[in-house]
Amino acid sequence: MDLSDKVAIVTGSNTGIGFETALDLYKKGAKVYIACRNQEKALNAIQRMEADGGTGELLYSHLDLANLSSVKAFADKVIQTESSLDLLINNAGIMIPPPAKTEDGFEIQFGVNFVGHYALTGHLFNLLDSTKGARVVTLSSIAHRGATIDFDNFRLEKEYNNWREYGQSKLADIIFALEFDKRLKQSGSQIKSLAAHPGFGKTDLQVHMDKDMLASLELMTAREGAQPTLAACLREDAKGGQYWGPDGENEQKGKPALAKIDAAALNETLNAKLWDWAKETTNADFPF
């Protein structure tokens, strides 16, 4: 597949699933923004990608998803630089860290994994909308299953529970992808919004996980874990509103296939409420 005229943004692409996603797009000829908070890690990642060989272009641009001002500044820079944007991959994420808040006061996982990506997509909406065939792929997780959205606990109002907060952030991500798809179709926009999850892959995301628990899991490589994301990005048969993941037992590993969306993500009233809350809170530039 030749992506030589395509422009892509991959958040959190200095490591793990994001690195492998960006590398694949670069090898296919795309111009890829390595959108990360840490410049040193991003430039190191770019060196490693270039050493692997590719025909595209790699650009570092600072993006701190825990700071909505940084999100806006990054989007403004892309809009000033690019006349099109084919792929926005909302990949960056953090999992079960110690309790903390973003610059804007959100619980850190909810703020980075969901709020920052929602705002980023909104600020880039017009550029995406004017690019024929544009896709937005948002990373969720198996952890969205059975999670809940608690509007009274977006800012660490309650005693911190690392896995509950992670589940909420990943449920919010898949709700965002689905609600975005619904509103895109209603408005007649040609953008496709999809979600994906990597199954169980060995990445830096597990830095806070229990070592014994990790040892008990059969983990895929980051490259294998990136395949559902790439399927959602590139497959011609991929459609808006789909959720891609591995096809193996419990979707923990395997080849890319359509994944199961938990009932928790299919409450239309709740989904619309979360969308409206996020739009008002972030001042994102969605037309709906």
N, C-alpha and C positions, 0 to 999 in steps of 0.2 A: 504493500500500500504506500502510495506517494503522498506525503503531507507537506510537500515543499512550499505550498502557498498558504499554509495554515498557521494561525497564531493560537497558542495555548497558554493558560496559566495553571500551574499546579501548586497549591498552597502546601507548605510543609514538605517540600520536595528535596530537602537536604539529606533525608534518611528514609529507610524503610519502604513502605508501599509507595509513598510519594516519589522517592528517588527512582524506583523501578518504573513507575508510570511515566515520569518525565524522560527517563533514559529511552524508553521505547518510542515515545513520540519524537524525540530528537533523532533517533536512528532512522525514523521514517521521513525525516526532512523538515519537521515542524520547527517554528520559532517558539521556544518555550521559556516562559518566565519562571525562574526559580524563586518563588515568593516565600521568604522566610524572615524570621526575626533576627537570626544570628548571621552576620555577614561572613565571618570566618568559616563557619560550617558550610554555608551556601557556596562560597568560592571553592572550598575543598571538594564539595560534591560536584561542582561544574568541572573541575580538573579531572576527577575520576570518570565522569561521563565522557568528556572529550578524549580521554585516554582509551576508552572503550570503542571509540569510533562512531561517528554519526555525520549526517549531511545537513543537519539543521543548524539552528543557532540557539545558544543558551545565554540568558540574561539574568543577572541577579537584580532583584528589586526588594527593598526592605518592606516587610509587612508584619506588623504585630497585631494579631487577631484579638489580643486582650486589650486593645486600645482603639476605640472607634475613630479617633482622630487620625491614627495611623492608617486604618482601613480606608478612610476617605482620601487621604493623601496618596496612597498607593493607586487607588482607582483613578484619581485625577491624572496621575502621571501616565497611566496606561492610555487613558482617553486622549491625552495630548500627543501621545507617541504613535498610536495605532489607528488605522482606519477600519480595522475589522478585528473580531475576536471570535474564533471558531469553537474553542473549548475552554470552559471554566471548570476546573476540577477542585471542588471543595473537600480537600483531602486531610489537611492538618488536623491533628487531634491530640488531646492528652487524656490519660486514663488513670483513675484512682490516685491522684497526687495527694499530699497533705492539704488540709483546708486552706484556701486562699481566695482572693477576689481579683477581678480584673480592674483595670484603671477606672472603669465606669461603674464598679461596684457589684458586678455579677459574680456568682459562684464561678470559679475559674473554668470548670469543665463546661458548664452551660454557656458561659461567655465566649470561650474560644471555639468550642465545637459547633455551637449553633448561632449565637447572636452575631459574632464577627463575620461568619460566612453569609448569614442572611443580609447583613449590611453591605458586604462586598458585592454580592450578586445584584442587589438593588442599585448600587452606585454604577455598576457596569451594564445595567439593563439595556439602555439605549444602544450601546455599542454592539451588544449581543443581538438585539432585535434587528439591527440593520445588516447583520451578517447572515447570509443565506446558509441554512443547515447548522446553525449554532446549537451547541448542546451544553447543558449544565449538569454535571454529575456530582452528587453530594454523597459523601461516605457516611453510612450508618454502621450498625453492628448487630450481631446476634443479641447483644445486650438490650436492644430495644424491646425484646419480647417481655411482656408482663410489666414493663416500666409504666410510670404514670407521669403526667404533666401536673405539677403542683404550682399554681400561680402565686401561692404564698411562700414559695421557697426558691425563687430565682436569685435571690441576693443573700443566701446563707442565713435566712431568718431562723431556720430550725437547726437543731444539732446535726453536725455534719455526718453523713453516711456516704463513704466514698463510692461504693457500687451503686447505691440508689441514685446519687447525683450523676454518675456516669451514664446509667440507664436512661435517666431523664434527658440528658443532652443528646444521646443517640436516637431516642424516640423523637425528640424535637427535630433532628436532622431529617429523618424519613418523612415526618409530617410536612416539613418544609418542602421537600422534593415533590410530594404528592399534591399538596395544596397549590404549589407553584404551577405544576402541570395542569391542574384543573383550571386555574385562572388564565394561564396561557391559551388553552383551548377555547375558553369562553370569549377571550378578547380577540381571537383570530391570529395571535402571534405564531410565527413559524419556529420559535425556539422550542427545543425539546428539553424537559427536565426529567432526569432519571436519578435513581439511587443505586448504590452498590455497597457490598461489604466484603471484606477479604477472608472471612472464615478465621481460622487460627493460624497466624503466621508469626514467624520469629522476627520481631522488630524491636526497636527502642521503646515502643509503646508500653512494653511490659516491665519497664524499669522499676515500677512500684509493686509489681506482683510478687506474691509469696513464691519463693524459690522451689519449695516442694510441690506446690500446685503447678508451676511451670513444667517441672520435670515429669509430671504425670501426663502432660498433654503431648499429642503427636502434632508437631507444628510444621506447616509448610514453610518454604523459603519466602522471602519478601517478593521475589519475582513471581512465584506462583500465586501469592496473595494479591498481586496487582492485576491479575488477569480478569477478574470480574469488572474492575474499574475500566480497563481497556476495552472490554466487550461493550460496556455501556457507552463508551466514548466513540467507538469506531465501527461496530457492526452495523451493516446496512439494515438488518432486520430488527434492531433495537428501537423501541418506541418510547415516547414520553409516558411517564407514569410507571415504568417498569422498575423492578428492584432486582439487581443481579448479585449472585453469590456463588460459592462452590456447590457442586452437585452431589457431594458425598454425604455420608451419614450426618444428620444434624447440621448440615451445611458447614462442617468444620474444615473440610478440605475437598479438593476435587477440581474438575474443570468448570468453567463459567456456565451458568444456567440461570433461569429465572428463580428467584428465591421467594420464600414465604414471607408475606407481610403480616405482622401480628395484628390482631383485632384492635389493639391499643392505638394503632396508627390510622384507623379507619372511621373515627368518629367525626363526621363532617362539621358538627357544631363546634367541637373542641378545636379542630384543625383551623377553622375560620377564626376562632377567638385568639389562638396563638399567633396566627398570621397578623391579625389586626394589632395585637399587642406589640409584636416585633416591629411592624412598620412604624407605629407611633413612637416607639422607644428609640429606634435607630435613625429616623428621618431618611430611610432608604428611598431611592427614587423609582419605586414601582408605580406604574400607572393604574394599578388596581389594588 
